[in-house]
C-alpha cells in the first residue's frame, strides 16, 4: 500500500494504508431488533431515539469496523414523503451524521463516516414521473446536509437504475463530496432495472469525478453477491471494489424475514471476498455486530489466495439464489488505470 498524501480524503488515505477495510453491518434489521416497528421511519430515530442509533454505531466500531454508515438510507425528500417528513431532510441527515461523527471521533483510531444515500423509491421517466434533474436536486439536498454535518464520503448504495446512479453522482459532484457507488444485483445477476456488474464499472468510467470505490450490496445472498463483484473485477481489474452482502439468504419464517448466515459463514465470505480482490468488505441486511466481528477476525488473519471460481464460491457459501442466465465465466478486458 502507498503512503497517504494531503490531497487524499479520509477514505482514500485509509485505503492507501491497508490492504482491506471492514465496513459495518445492517442498519434496518438491527433497528427492528431494537424496537423499530414496520412502517415507521428509521430516520426519525436520529432525533427521537438518538441513543439507540449511537449504540448501534458504537457496537460496529467495537466489532472492528473501519467504516460506519449513517442512518440515512431513506433520508431523501421522496422517501421521507411517505412519512410526511419531507420538510425535515436537513435536520434528520445532520442529526444522523452528528451521531456517527461523534462515535468515530471517540473510537481512538481512524473510522470513516459514510453518508448512506439510498434510492428515491420512484421510477424515472419515461417509466415514471421522476426526471433526472429532479432527482439530482433531491440527492443534493440530502448531501449538502451531510457535508455540513461533517461526513467523510457519500455512500450511494442499493442502486438499480443507471439514471438514478447518474443523478446521485451528479449531486455528489455538485455538493463536492467524494463518493462510493454500489448496486444491488438481485435479479438473475443483474439489478432490477437490468444492469450487469461489468456495466456498473463501465458507467463509473464515464463520470467526471470518479468514485473512490464501486461494488455491490444487499441482493439475495452472499454467494450471488461475490459472483457479482468477481465479475466487476474480471472486467475492471483496477477498480477498488466493495462487497457488502446480506447475512446469508433471507427467508420468511412466521411472517418475519430470517437470514440464514452465521458468523462463521460471514467470516468465510470475507475470506473469499479478499481472494476475489475486494478492498472493502462488510455486511448488509441481517448482519449483527457478531457477524462483523467474525469478518474482522477473518480479515486480520487471512492471507489472500488465488481468485476463487464461481464453483468454489458456491461450494463454500451455498448455491446461487438468483443465478445469471449466462453461467459462463465473465469476460476479461484490458486493464484501465484509474486517474
C-alpha positions as MATLAB code, in Angstrom:
seq = 'XXXXXXXXXXXXXXXXXXXXXXXXXXXXXXXXXXXXXXXXXXXXXXXXXXXXXXXXXXXXXXXXXXXXXXXXXXXXXXXXXXXXXXXXXXXXXXXXXXXXXXXXXXXXXXXXXXXXXXXXXXXXXXXXXXXXXXXXXXXXXXXXXXXXXXXXXXXXXXXXXXXXXXXXXXXXXXXXXXXXXXXXXXXXXXXXXXXXXXXXXXXXXXXXXXXXXXXXXXXXXXXXXXXXXXXXXXXXXXXXXXXXXXXXXXXXXXXXXXXXXXXXXXXXXXXXXXXXXXXXXXXXXXXXXXXXXXXXXXXXXXXXXXXXXXXXXXXXXXXXXXXXXXXXXXXXXXXXXXX';
ca = [
       0.000    0.000    0.000;
       1.192    3.530   -0.776;
       1.518    6.266    1.803;
      -1.412    8.706    2.086;
      -0.939   12.263    0.833;
      -2.535   15.582    1.597;
      -4.761   15.547   -1.488;
      -6.494   12.330   -0.443;
      -9.729   12.336    1.505;
     -10.077   10.234    4.655;
     -11.316    7.079    2.921;
      -8.643    7.188    0.227;
      -5.982    7.711    2.877;
      -7.160    4.710    4.873;
      -7.313    2.570    1.725;
      -3.755    3.623    0.932;
      -2.575    2.387    4.327;
      -4.307   -1.006    4.471;
      -4.997   -3.823    2.009;
      -8.606   -4.388    3.138;
     -11.056   -2.269    5.120;
     -14.041   -3.502    7.114;
     -17.372   -1.723    6.771;
     -20.241   -2.174    9.207;
     -23.309   -4.415    9.192;
     -27.030   -3.843    8.840;
     -28.889   -0.746    9.954;
     -32.552   -1.578    9.360;
     -32.663   -5.159   10.625;
     -30.719   -4.224   13.757;
     -33.027   -1.288   14.448;
     -36.016   -3.612   14.167;
     -34.363   -5.789   16.805;
     -34.060   -2.650   18.961;
     -37.765   -1.863   18.732;
     -38.370   -0.126   15.411;
     -41.825   -1.018   14.080;
     -42.536   -1.916   10.476;
     -43.882    1.136    8.680;
     -42.072    3.614   10.927;
     -39.302    5.858    9.620;
     -35.865    4.654   10.779;
     -34.512    8.143   10.083;
     -36.859    9.699   12.653;
     -34.935    7.792   15.311;
     -31.986   10.118   14.630;
     -33.823   12.705   16.737;
     -36.326   10.628   18.712;
     -34.076    7.708   19.730;
     -30.524    9.037   19.195;
     -29.121    6.874   21.992;
     -30.139    3.730   20.079;
     -28.615    4.977   16.826;
     -25.418    5.788   18.701;
     -25.404    2.389   20.435;
     -25.643    0.598   17.076;
     -22.774    2.621   15.618;
     -20.693    2.009   18.738;
     -21.337   -1.726   18.504;
     -19.994   -1.817   14.958;
     -16.898    0.160   15.931;
     -16.356   -2.198   18.872;
     -16.646   -5.117   16.423;
     -13.800   -3.621   14.377;
     -15.463   -1.622   11.598;
     -13.275    0.883    9.778;
     -16.321    2.432    8.074;
     -19.715    3.152    9.626;
     -22.758    4.196    7.604;
     -25.168    6.847    8.817;
     -28.832    6.087    9.455;
     -29.902    7.973    6.334;
     -30.672    5.316    3.714;
     -34.183    6.686    3.131;
     -33.434   10.254    4.231;
     -34.214   11.983    0.949;
     -37.349   14.057    0.393;
     -39.016   11.495   -1.876;
     -38.681    8.676    0.665;
     -39.445   10.878    3.663;
     -42.624   11.993    1.920;
     -44.055    8.564    2.758;
     -43.899    9.583    6.430;
     -44.811   13.259    5.874;
     -41.264   14.202    6.876;
     -40.067   15.731    3.612;
     -39.592   19.147    5.260;
     -37.052   17.658    7.710;
     -34.391   16.418    5.283;
     -31.656   18.714    6.594;
     -32.483   18.140   10.257;
     -32.579   14.348   10.074;
     -29.462   13.998    7.918;
     -27.444   16.359   10.084;
     -28.549   14.534   13.240;
     -27.512   11.176   11.777;
     -24.085   12.396   10.699;
     -23.526   14.115   14.054;
     -24.165   10.835   15.891;
     -21.840    8.835   13.644;
     -19.185   11.589   13.705;
     -19.202   11.590   17.500;
     -18.796    7.803   17.609;
     -15.962    7.926   15.071;
     -14.200   10.713   16.945;
     -14.367    8.692   20.177;
     -13.054    5.488   18.576;
      -9.375    6.125   19.274;
      -8.469    5.058   15.734;
      -9.431    6.150   12.215;
     -13.099    5.415   11.467;
     -14.736    6.707    8.294;
     -18.222    8.234    8.484;
     -20.045    7.329    5.269;
     -23.332    9.043    4.491;
     -25.783    6.387    3.336;
     -27.677    7.557    0.244;
     -30.360    5.125   -0.879;
     -32.659    5.336   -3.900;
     -35.646    7.654   -4.105;
     -38.044    4.750   -4.493;
     -39.511    6.325   -7.633;
     -39.352    5.188  -11.228;
     -37.650    7.545  -13.628;
     -39.216    8.927  -16.786;
     -40.467    7.573  -19.123;
     -41.475    4.648  -16.860;
     -42.362    7.032  -14.038;
     -42.768   10.716  -13.290;
     -39.356   11.494  -11.776;
     -36.761   13.162  -14.021;
     -33.009   13.036  -13.569;
     -32.938   16.801  -12.978;
     -35.460   16.458  -10.155;
     -33.553   13.522   -8.697;
     -30.286   15.488   -8.692;
     -31.986   18.180   -6.619;
     -33.361   15.576   -4.195;
     -29.971   13.933   -3.665;
     -28.128   17.262   -3.484;
     -30.405   18.451   -0.685;
     -29.553   15.351    1.323;
     -25.824   15.505    0.610;
     -25.499   19.210    1.452;
     -26.805   18.482    4.931;
     -24.415   15.556    5.270;
     -21.457   17.661    4.193;
     -22.397   20.465    6.555;
     -22.502   17.974    9.437;
     -19.031   16.596    8.643;
     -19.500   13.372    6.696;
     -16.356   11.917    5.091;
     -17.903   10.401    1.980;
     -21.279    9.880    0.314;
     -22.101    6.161    0.246;
     -24.536    5.766   -2.667;
     -25.985    2.272   -2.232;
     -28.573   -0.309   -3.306;
     -28.975    1.374   -6.672;
     -30.662   -0.288   -9.623;
     -31.190    2.195  -12.472;
     -28.312    3.924  -14.263;
     -30.368    7.139  -14.405;
     -30.615    7.203  -10.622;
     -26.919    6.417  -10.239;
     -26.047    9.317  -12.541;
     -28.361   11.625  -10.600;
     -26.809   10.708   -7.238;
     -23.281   11.037   -8.600;
     -24.096   14.399  -10.206;
     -25.406   15.581   -6.841;
     -22.205   14.452   -5.107;
     -20.172   16.333   -7.722;
     -22.275   19.486   -7.263;
     -22.016   19.357   -3.478;
     -18.326   18.479   -3.553;
     -18.423   15.142   -1.752;
     -16.262   12.144   -2.648;
     -18.441    9.099   -3.167;
     -18.741    5.335   -3.277;
     -21.292    3.666   -5.556;
     -22.822    0.225   -5.037;
     -25.711   -1.548   -6.721;
     -27.944   -4.461   -5.791;
     -27.624   -7.287   -8.328;
     -30.648   -9.229   -7.147;
     -32.334  -10.290  -10.393;
     -30.541  -13.138  -12.187;
     -27.169  -11.456  -11.722;
     -28.474   -8.023  -12.736;
     -30.089   -5.103  -10.967;
     -33.859   -4.875  -11.051;
     -33.503   -2.463  -13.982;
     -31.234   -4.818  -15.920;
     -27.716   -3.513  -15.250;
     -24.923   -6.107  -15.135;
     -21.921   -5.869  -12.792;
     -19.487   -5.061  -15.639;
     -21.872   -2.329  -16.826;
     -21.580   -0.675  -13.417;
     -17.844   -0.434  -13.956;
     -18.398    0.920  -17.446;
     -20.781    3.570  -16.133;
     -18.365    4.622  -13.393;
     -15.714    5.350  -16.002;
     -17.997    7.939  -17.637;
     -18.286   10.164  -14.562;
     -16.315   13.399  -14.449;
     -15.465   12.685  -10.811;
     -14.553    9.039  -10.381;
     -15.908    7.040   -7.435;
     -13.462    6.028   -4.741;
     -14.952    2.544   -4.960;
     -17.743    0.656   -6.706;
     -19.367   -2.640   -5.910;
     -22.412   -4.494   -4.664;
     -24.544   -4.542   -1.564;
     -27.690   -6.247   -0.326;
     -29.123   -8.569   -3.006;
     -30.238  -12.130   -2.381;
     -27.293  -13.862   -0.720;
     -23.574  -13.865   -0.090;
     -22.808  -16.288   -2.926;
     -24.673  -14.206   -5.506;
     -23.018  -11.003   -4.360;
     -19.498  -12.422   -4.531;
     -20.150  -13.705   -8.045;
     -21.247  -10.170   -8.978;
     -18.163   -8.438   -7.557;
     -15.965  -11.125   -9.092;
     -17.449  -10.161  -12.450;
     -16.700   -6.475  -11.817;
     -13.062   -7.249  -11.055;
     -12.673   -9.577  -14.036;
     -13.713   -6.746  -16.338;
     -12.405   -3.753  -14.341;
      -9.336   -5.116  -12.567;
      -8.112   -1.721  -11.352;
     -11.330   -0.802   -9.570;
     -11.464   -0.571   -5.796;
     -14.416   -2.837   -5.083;
     -16.888   -3.045   -2.206;
     -18.708   -6.219   -1.136;
     -21.459   -5.685    1.454;
     -23.551   -8.851    1.393;
     -26.679   -9.846    3.216;
     -26.208  -12.331    6.040;
     -26.722  -15.480    4.020;
     -30.089  -15.972    2.335;
     -33.267  -14.195    3.526;
     -36.288  -16.413    4.174;
     -39.785  -15.807    5.523;
     -40.426  -17.645    8.778;
     -43.731  -16.966   10.560;
     -44.145  -13.721    8.564;
     -40.682  -12.500    9.574;
     -37.560  -12.268    7.442;
     -34.841  -14.516    8.848;
     -31.294  -14.601    7.480;
     -29.515  -17.936    7.242;
     -25.957  -16.714    7.687;
     -23.911  -17.442   10.789;
     -20.842  -15.501   11.917;
     -18.779  -18.445   10.641;
     -20.344  -18.210    7.176;
     -19.774  -14.451    7.020;
     -16.147  -14.956    8.069;
     -15.698  -17.365    5.152;
     -17.458  -14.868    2.898;
     -14.900  -12.262    3.986;
     -12.005  -14.595    3.201;
     -13.443  -15.351   -0.240;
     -14.052  -11.646   -0.856;
     -10.383  -10.948   -0.142;
      -9.370  -13.721   -2.534;
     -11.676  -12.252   -5.189;
      -9.837   -8.937   -4.812;
     -12.319   -6.884   -2.790;
     -10.822   -3.946   -0.872;
     -13.839   -3.060    1.320;
     -15.744   -5.909    2.972;
     -18.868   -5.558    5.076;
     -22.374   -6.777    5.673;
     -25.830   -5.605    4.725;
     -29.235   -6.909    5.893;
     -29.160   -9.374    8.778;
     -25.563   -8.710    9.820;
     -25.309   -8.002   13.539;
     -22.157   -6.885   15.380;
     -21.232  -10.536   15.970;
     -21.098  -11.167   12.235;
     -18.979   -8.033   11.760;
     -16.571   -9.170   14.484;
     -16.190  -12.511   12.708;
     -15.365  -10.675    9.472;
     -12.817   -8.551   11.355;
     -11.023  -11.666   12.570;
     -11.085  -13.154    9.070;
      -9.610  -10.005    7.531;
      -6.879   -9.816   10.159;
      -5.816  -13.460    9.843;
      -6.358  -14.348    6.178;
      -3.627  -14.262    3.560;
      -5.023  -13.546    0.118;
      -5.064  -16.584   -2.165;
      -5.954  -17.240   -5.792;
      -9.205  -15.797   -7.093;
     -11.871  -18.452   -6.460;
     -14.004  -19.796   -9.257;
     -17.772  -19.426   -9.218;
     -17.960  -23.113   -8.361;
     -15.714  -22.615   -5.325;
     -17.820  -19.715   -4.073;
     -20.955  -21.852   -4.361;
     -19.290  -24.837   -2.694;
     -18.300  -22.787    0.347;
     -21.201  -20.358    0.739;
     -24.112  -22.214   -0.805;
     -25.992  -22.184   -4.116;
     -26.889  -19.044   -6.020;
     -30.384  -17.860   -5.169;
     -30.864  -15.994   -8.456;
     -28.237  -17.284  -10.890;
     -27.393  -15.305  -14.030;
     -28.913  -16.557  -17.260;
     -25.390  -16.714  -18.684;
     -23.381  -19.005  -16.424;
     -20.127  -18.725  -18.359;
     -17.083  -17.143  -16.733;
     -17.071  -13.309  -17.033;
     -15.281  -11.694  -19.945;
     -11.882  -10.125  -19.425;
     -10.632   -6.939  -20.928;
      -7.504   -4.863  -20.959;
      -6.763   -3.097  -17.668;
      -7.610    0.595  -17.438;
      -5.825    2.596  -14.778;
      -7.919    4.927  -12.658;
      -6.902    8.550  -12.798;
];
